[in-house]
């Protein structure tokens, strides 16, 4: 079975790589990255961390579609399923 990427995994990246305070990261898949004050540079940090952790590339066109936490989780899980 392929590994799963969860909101908890995303939260870990937001806290440990991007530097957000854990209390400022909602456990809500509909939360947008913009709503929590993340700019394109922070989103690139998330993308790079995911690529390093899971060993696949995220195309720019795919990354542009990610607006909310749930979008990121879905994208990573789709990539993991395709790679698995």
NORFEN-V770278 format. One record per residue. N is the residue number from 1. SS is DSSP state (~ for helix, > for strand, _ for the rest). Layout:
n:N ss:SS
n:N ss:SS
This chain:
n:1 ss:_
n:2 ss:_
n:3 ss:_
n:4 ss:_
n:5 ss:_
n:6 ss:_
n:7 ss:~
n:8 ss:~
n:9 ss:~
n:10 ss:~
n:11 ss:~
n:12 ss:~
n:13 ss:~
n:14 ss:~
n:15 ss:~
n:16 ss:~
n:17 ss:_
n:18 ss:_
n:19 ss:_
n:20 ss:_
n:21 ss:_
n:22 ss:~
n:23 ss:~
n:24 ss:~
n:25 ss:_
n:26 ss:_
n:27 ss:_
n:28 ss:_
n:29 ss:_
n:30 ss:_
n:31 ss:_
n:32 ss:>
n:33 ss:_
n:34 ss:_
n:35 ss:_
n:36 ss:_
n:37 ss:_
n:38 ss:_
n:39 ss:_
n:40 ss:~
n:41 ss:~
n:42 ss:~
n:43 ss:~
n:44 ss:~
n:45 ss:~
n:46 ss:~
n:47 ss:~
n:48 ss:~
n:49 ss:~
n:50 ss:~
n:51 ss:~
n:52 ss:~
n:53 ss:~
n:54 ss:~
n:55 ss:_
n:56 ss:_
n:57 ss:_
n:58 ss:_
n:59 ss:_
n:60 ss:~
n:61 ss:~
n:62 ss:~
n:63 ss:~
n:64 ss:~
n:65 ss:_
n:66 ss:_
n:67 ss:_
n:68 ss:>
n:69 ss:~
n:70 ss:~
n:71 ss:~
n:72 ss:~
n:73 ss:~
n:74 ss:~
n:75 ss:~
n:76 ss:~
n:77 ss:~
n:78 ss:~
n:79 ss:~
n:80 ss:~
n:81 ss:~
n:82 ss:~
n:83 ss:~
n:84 ss:_
